[in-house]
C-alpha cells in the first residue's frame, strides 16, 4: 500500500473549488502527529488554514512557488521549535511528507512550499511574513507550507524506468 501511494503521489498545483471535509483535515493532522521524530521530541507544530483570505495572503509569502496556494482549500503551515530538537528541520520535513502521503491516500492533491531560507521581498523573510500574518510565536521556525485540495489536474506517475537508479550504490560508493 505504501509503495503505491509513493508511486502515485505527484505535486499538484491546481485545485477544484471544493472544501476539504473536516474529517479529512482531522486525518491529515493525525498523520502529521504520528510522524517519527528524533528521540520522540516532536518539535513540530502546525497551523491549519482554511480561510480563503488567509490562503490568498499566504500565497504571497514569496515571489515564486507559492501562488497556487490561493486556489487550494487548505493550507498547513509546518513549524518547529529549534530549542526542542537539533534536527527540527528533519522532523518537520518528515511530518510534511506524512501529510503529503495522507493527502494522496484520500485522493487529495498537495504541494510543498519551501519557506525556510526564502525571502518574501528584498527586506523581509518569507518566514517573518507568515509569522506576522498568523501570529506565530518567535520561538517557532516555519519550515514549509503545504497546499492541499481536490486536484483539478491529473498527473501520471513517474515511470519506473525514469527513476535515477544510477544514484544508488551498494556496500559503499562505487563510482
Secondary structure, DSSP 8 states (H G I E B T S, - for coil): -HHHHHHH--B---B-S----HHHHHHHHHHHHTS--GGG---EEEEEE--HHHHHHHTTSSSSS-GGGGG-SEEEEEEEETTT-TTHHHHHHHHHHHHHHHHHHTT-EEEEEE-TT-BSSSSSBHHHHHHHHHT--TTEEEEEEEEEE-BSS------GGGS-GGG--SSS---
